[in-house]
Amino acid sequence: MRGDWNLNIMLDNIRIQEVKNLLAIHDLVNIIRSPTRITSNSESLRDVILTNKDNPELRASVVELGFSYHLAQVVKNKYW
């Protein structure tokens, strides 16, 4: 699953913790770890890629393409 949740996953508050708890209940984890939206005033992690926790061969990265303040997310299998 991929999407823009309009929640800054980098924040530490009750709302974000509730989302993380919901993901954990379903054995899901967001594999994007660095900011995906950067402006001159802020950085946030709003774009997510969810996978099951039993998928350690996936590697995610964030890439600046120069088109927007949103960065692209790239996922690769470690064997590719």
N, C-alpha and C positions, 0 to 999 in steps of 0.2 A: 504494500500500500504506500502511496506517495501523496503528499498534499501540503497545502499551506493552511495551517490551523488558526492563524492569527492569534497565536499564543506564543509568547517568547519563552521557549523551553530553557533558556539560559537563566531565567529568574528563579529564585527560591521563595515560593510562597505557597499557600494552601491550595490554590487553584491548580497550579502546576503540579504539585505533589499528588493531587487527586487524579489528574490525567496519567501521571506516571504509575500510580497504583492500579488504575484501570488497565493500562497496558500490561503490567506485571501479572495481573490476574489471568490474562489471556496469553501469557508467555510471549509477549511482543516487546521489542526494544527498538528505539530510534537509533539508527547507525550513523546519523549525521551529528557530529560533535562540535563543529566550529560555526561561527556566524554565517547566516545565509542572506542576510539583509544588512547592508552597511550604508549609512548616510554620513554626512559631515558631523552629525551630532550624536549618532548612536550606532550600536551594533546589536543585532538580535538573531536568534535562531528560530525562525518561523516556518521554514520548510523542512519537512521530515520525510524520512524513508523508513518504514517499519518492516521488520522481518522477525522471524521466530528466533529465539535465543540459541537454537541448535544449528545455527548457520555461521560458524566462525570463519568460513572461507571467504566471506564477503568483505571487501575493503571499500570504504566510502571516502570521497574527498570532495572539497568544494572548490570551484574554479571560477575565476573572474573572466567573463567574456567581453566586458565593455559595453554591453547593450542596456543595462539596467542597474538599479541599486540592489537587485536580487542576484545572488550568485547561483551558478549552476551546480547541481549535485551529480556526481559521477560514482557509480558503483561498479566494481570489478570483482570477479571471482579471482582468488589468489592464484589459481591455476591457469588463467588466461594470459 
